Amino acid sequence: MGFSQFSKLILPPHLLLLPLLLHVLFQLTFVNPCYGSRKLTSLYKPPSTALSYHHGALLEGDLDVSILWYGKFSPAQQSVVVEFILSLNPQKGQNGHSTEQPNSVSRWWKTVELYMEKAGKKQTQIVLNPQMFDENCSLGRILKKSQISELTQKAKSKLGGLTLILTAEDVAVEGFCMSNCGFHGSDPKSNSAFIWVGNPVSQCPGQCAWPFHQPIYGPQTDPLVAPNGDVGIDGMIVNIASLLAGSVTNPFGNGFYYGSQEAPLEAASACSGVYGKGAYPGYAGELLVDSSTGASYNAQGGNGRKYLLPALLDPLTSSCSTMA
């Protein structure tokens, strides 16, 4: 296996006093150094410059995405994730014209499209492949990072595709909660990429499901109501979204990033802890609120789904672009 980057633990933005140190990378045993990870939510500190393009391959054009569910997930939980993935592509009406709403998930994805355009690449279109299920946890419920790579092989994703490995709340993965909430990596031999994200609801909701749970450190503000009524799954959506943006724009460690290749800031990690305008340590920013449930969100997907998605660094303005 090749390039791999960890998804930072989504700790509340006020948690980390030294944000760049939180981008320390971990190694997969038979994978190249991990470049993109979603670590514990860090204190927001805007980068001093735009992400540089290092002229490597990006995940452009039609991108086959395979999901491997490792452990037990309910149909409702699976639906939340699948509908988010499908909502990344602009929705079109019967006349073929876009029906995109101002705060749609596909509008959030447009910031990723700006990176592709800047690099002279094709726009990325998500193609969801048949899903795979390993409910009985064939490799056990305590996994090493290297075993995530094994699971990507089981998913049998297409060449040049992306495999999304999601582990259930009772599955422990090396480094989970202690240093990251997930990571993305790659396999140069197949020119494909993978993302791993774990359900933090039982193990570390204060680290990987903020702002839907009180943080373990810092100001103890009231947590936000999760838009899909599931702290673990809504927290996973934040991590999946962050890593997906990083994986598409920096899949092999030589795409868009800022800093060193060993500890890069990517499109989402450059804006860690920011979800709406006016965000500051301990405050996610101005968000929309569902009048019937009180849930906070900033994007809408298919079938009326609501999501809270992280800010992405806009390559044109070098500022964090928020939905709300």
HUNORBEL-V169878 format. One record per residue. N is the residue number from 0. RES is the residue in three letters. D_FIRST is the distance of its C-alpha to the first C-alpha in whole Angstrom. Layout:
n->N res->RES d_first->D_FIRST
n->N res->RES d_first->D_FIRST
This chain:
n->0 res->MET d_first->0
n->1 res->GLY d_first->4
n->2 res->PHE d_first->7
n->3 res->SER d_first->8
n->4 res->GLN d_first->12
n->5 res->PHE d_first->15
n->6 res->SER d_first->17
n->7 res->LYS d_first->21
n->8 res->LEU d_first->23
n->9 res->ILE d_first->26
n->10 res->LEU d_first->28
n->11 res->PRO d_first->32
n->12 res->PRO d_first->32
n->13 res->HIS d_first->35
n->14 res->LEU d_first->32
n->15 res->LEU d_first->31
n->16 res->LEU d_first->33
n->17 res->LEU d_first->30
n->18 res->PRO d_first->28
n->19 res->LEU d_first->26
n->20 res->LEU d_first->25
n->21 res->LEU d_first->24
n->22 res->HIS d_first->21
n->23 res->VAL d_first->20
n->24 res->LEU d_first->16
n->25 res->PHE d_first->14
n->26 res->GLN d_first->11
n->27 res->LEU d_first->9
n->28 res->THR d_first->9
n->29 res->PHE d_first->6
n->30 res->VAL d_first->4
n->31 res->ASN d_first->7
n->32 res->PRO d_first->10
n->33 res->CYS d_first->11
n->34 res->TYR d_first->13
n->35 res->GLY d_first->15
n->36 res->SER d_first->16
n->37 res->ARG d_first->20
n->38 res->LYS d_first->21
n->39 res->LEU d_first->25
n->40 res->THR d_first->27
n->41 res->SER d_first->29
n->42 res->LEU d_first->32
n->43 res->TYR d_first->32
n->44 res->LYS d_first->32
n->45 res->PRO d_first->32
n->46 res->PRO d_first->30
n->47 res->SER d_first->33
n->48 res->THR d_first->31
n->49 res->ALA d_first->29
n->50 res->LEU d_first->25
n->51 res->SER d_first->25
n->52 res->TYR d_first->23
n->53 res->HIS d_first->21
n->54 res->HIS d_first->21
n->55 res->GLY d_first->17
n->56 res->ALA d_first->16
n->57 res->LEU d_first->17
n->58 res->LEU d_first->17
n->59 res->GLU d_first->20
n->60 res->GLY d_first->22
n->61 res->ASP d_first->22
n->62 res->LEU d_first->19
n->63 res->ASP d_first->18
n->64 res->VAL d_first->18
n->65 res->SER d_first->17
n->66 res->ILE d_first->18
n->67 res->LEU d_first->18
n->68 res->TRP d_first->20
n->69 res->TYR d_first->20
n->70 res->GLY d_first->23
n->71 res->LYS d_first->27
n->72 res->PHE d_first->27
n->73 res->SER d_first->31
n->74 res->PRO d_first->31
n->75 res->ALA d_first->32
n->76 res->GLN d_first->29
n->77 res->GLN d_first->27
n->78 res->SER d_first->30
n->79 res->VAL d_first->29
n->80 res->VAL d_first->26
n->81 res->VAL d_first->26
n->82 res->GLU d_first->29
n->83 res->PHE d_first->27
n->84 res->ILE d_first->24
n->85 res->LEU d_first->27
n->86 res->SER d_first->29
n->87 res->LEU d_first->27
n->88 res->ASN d_first->29
n->89 res->PRO d_first->32
n->90 res->GLN d_first->35
n->91 res->LYS d_first->37
n->92 res->GLY d_first->41
n->93 res->GLN d_first->43
n->94 res->ASN d_first->44
n->95 res->GLY d_first->40
n->96 res->HIS d_first->41
n->97 res->SER d_first->38
n->98 res->THR d_first->40
n->99 res->GLU d_first->37
n->100 res->GLN d_first->39
n->101 res->PRO d_first->39
n->102 res->ASN d_first->37
n->103 res->SER d_first->35
n->104 res->VAL d_first->31
n->105 res->SER d_first->31
n->106 res->ARG d_first->33
n->107 res->TRP d_first->30
n->108 res->TRP d_first->27
n->109 res->LYS d_first->30
n->110 res->THR d_first->28
n->111 res->VAL d_first->25
n->112 res->GLU d_first->27
n->113 res->LEU d_first->28
n->114 res->TYR d_first->25
n->115 res->MET d_first->24
n->116 res->GLU d_first->28
n->117 res->LYS d_first->28
n->118 res->ALA d_first->25
n->119 res->GLY d_first->27
n->120 res->LYS d_first->24
n->121 res->LYS d_first->25
n->122 res->GLN d_first->26
n->123 res->THR d_first->23
n->124 res->GLN d_first->24
n->125 res->ILE d_first->23
n->126 res->VAL d_first->23
n->127 res->LEU d_first->23
n->128 res->ASN d_first->21
n->129 res->PRO d_first->23
n->130 res->GLN d_first->22
n->131 res->MET d_first->21
n->132 res->PHE d_first->22
n->133 res->ASP d_first->21
n->134 res->GLU d_first->24
n->135 res->ASN d_first->25
n->136 res->CYS d_first->22
n->137 res->SER d_first->20
n->138 res->LEU d_first->18
n->139 res->GLY d_first->21
n->140 res->ARG d_first->22
n->141 res->ILE d_first->21
n->142 res->LEU d_first->17
n->143 res->LYS d_first->15
n->144 res->LYS d_first->12
n->145 res->SER d_first->9
n->146 res->GLN d_first->11
n->147 res->ILE d_first->11
n->148 res->SER d_first->7
n->149 res->GLU d_first->9
n->150 res->LEU d_first->12
n->151 res->THR d_first->10
n->152 res->GLN d_first->10
n->153 res->LYS d_first->14
n->154 res->ALA d_first->14
n->155 res->LYS d_first->14
n->156 res->SER d_first->14
n->157 res->LYS d_first->15
n->158 res->LEU d_first->13
n->159 res->GLY d_first->13
n->160 res->GLY d_first->14
n->161 res->LEU d_first->13
n->162 res->THR d_first->13
n->163 res->LEU d_first->15
n->164 res->ILE d_first->15
n->165 res->LEU d_first->18
n->166 res->THR d_first->20
n->167 res->ALA d_first->23
n->168 res->GLU d_first->26
n->169 res->ASP d_first->26
n->170 res->VAL d_first->22
n->171 res->ALA d_first->21
n->172 res->VAL d_first->18
n->173 res->GLU d_first->17
n->174 res->GLY d_first->19
n->175 res->PHE d_first->20
n->176 res->CYS d_first->24
n->177 res->MET d_first->24
n->178 res->SER d_first->21
n->179 res->ASN d_first->20
n->180 res->CYS d_first->20
n->181 res->GLY d_first->17
n->182 res->PHE d_first->14
n->183 res->HIS d_first->12
n->184 res->GLY d_first->8
n->185 res->SER d_first->6
n->186 res->ASP d_first->4
n->187 res->PRO d_first->7
n->188 res->LYS d_first->7
n->189 res->SER d_first->9
n->190 res->ASN d_first->10
n->191 res->SER d_first->9
n->192 res->ALA d_first->9
n->193 res->PHE d_first->10
n->194 res->ILE d_first->13
n->195 res->TRP d_first->14
n->196 res->VAL d_first->18
n->197 res->GLY d_first->20
n->198 res->ASN d_first->24
n->199 res->PRO d_first->26
n->200 res->VAL d_first->29
n->201 res->SER d_first->30
n->202 res->GLN d_first->28
n->203 res->CYS d_first->28
n->204 res->PRO d_first->30
n->205 res->GLY d_first->32
n->206 res->GLN d_first->28
n->207 res->CYS d_first->26
n->208 res->ALA d_first->29
n->209 res->TRP d_first->31
n->210 res->PRO d_first->33
n->211 res->PHE d_first->34
n->212 res->HIS d_first->35
n->213 res->GLN d_first->36
n->214 res->PRO d_first->34
n->215 res->ILE d_first->34
n->216 res->TYR d_first->36
n->217 res->GLY d_first->38
n->218 res->PRO d_first->40
n->219 res->GLN d_first->41
n->220 res->THR d_first->41
n->221 res->ASP d_first->42
n->222 res->PRO d_first->38
n->223 res->LEU d_first->38
n->224 res->VAL d_first->39
n->225 res->ALA d_first->35
n->226 res->PRO d_first->36
n->227 res->ASN d_first->35
n->228 res->GLY d_first->36
n->229 res->ASP d_first->33
n->230 res->VAL d_first->32
n->231 res->GLY d_first->29
n->232 res->ILE d_first->28
n->233 res->ASP d_first->29
n->234 res->GLY d_first->27
n->235 res->MET d_first->24
n->236 res->ILE d_first->25
n->237 res->VAL d_first->25
n->238 res->ASN d_first->22
n->239 res->ILE d_first->20
n->240 res->ALA d_first->23
n->241 res->SER d_first->22
n->242 res->LEU d_first->18
n->243 res->LEU d_first->18
n->244 res->ALA d_first->20
n->245 res->GLY d_first->18
n->246 res->SER d_first->15
n->247 res->VAL d_first->17
n->248 res->THR d_first->19
n->249 res->ASN d_first->16
n->250 res->PRO d_first->12
n->251 res->PHE d_first->11
n->252 res->GLY d_first->13
n->253 res->ASN d_first->16
n->254 res->GLY d_first->18
n->255 res->PHE d_first->20
n->256 res->TYR d_first->21
n->257 res->TYR d_first->23
n->258 res->GLY d_first->23
n->259 res->SER d_first->21
n->260 res->GLN d_first->17
n->261 res->GLU d_first->16
n->262 res->ALA d_first->19
n->263 res->PRO d_first->19
n->264 res->LEU d_first->22
n->265 res->GLU d_first->21
n->266 res->ALA d_first->23
n->267 res->ALA d_first->24
n->268 res->SER d_first->23
n->269 res->ALA d_first->26
n->270 res->CYS d_first->28
n->271 res->SER d_first->27
n->272 res->GLY d_first->30
n->273 res->VAL d_first->32
n->274 res->TYR d_first->33
n->275 res->GLY d_first->36
n->276 res->LYS d_first->39
n->277 res->GLY d_first->40
n->278 res->ALA d_first->37
n->279 res->TYR d_first->38
n->280 res->PRO d_first->37
n->281 res->GLY d_first->37
n->282 res->TYR d_first->38
n->283 res->ALA d_first->36
n->284 res->GLY d_first->38
n->285 res->GLU d_first->41
n->286 res->LEU d_first->39
n->287 res->LEU d_first->41
n->288 res->VAL d_first->42
n->289 res->ASP d_first->43
n->290 res->SER d_first->47
n->291 res->SER d_first->47
n->292 res->THR d_first->44
n->293 res->GLY d_first->44
n->294 res->ALA d_first->40
n->295 res->SER d_first->38
n->296 res->TYR d_first->36
n->297 res->ASN d_first->36
n->298 res->ALA d_first->34
n->299 res->GLN d_first->35
n->300 res->GLY d_first->33
n->301 res->GLY d_first->34
n->302 res->ASN d_first->37
n->303 res->GLY d_first->38
n->304 res->ARG d_first->35
n->305 res->LYS d_first->35
n->306 res->TYR d_first->32
n->307 res->LEU d_first->32
n->308 res->LEU d_first->29
n->309 res->PRO d_first->28
n->310 res->ALA d_first->30
n->311 res->LEU d_first->27
n->312 res->LEU d_first->28
n->313 res->ASP d_first->30
n->314 res->PRO d_first->29
n->315 res->LEU d_first->33
n->316 res->THR d_first->35
n->317 res->SER d_first->32
n->318 res->SER d_first->33
n->319 res->CYS d_first->32
n->320 res->SER d_first->33
n->321 res->THR d_first->34
n->322 res->MET d_first->35
n->323 res->ALA d_first->38
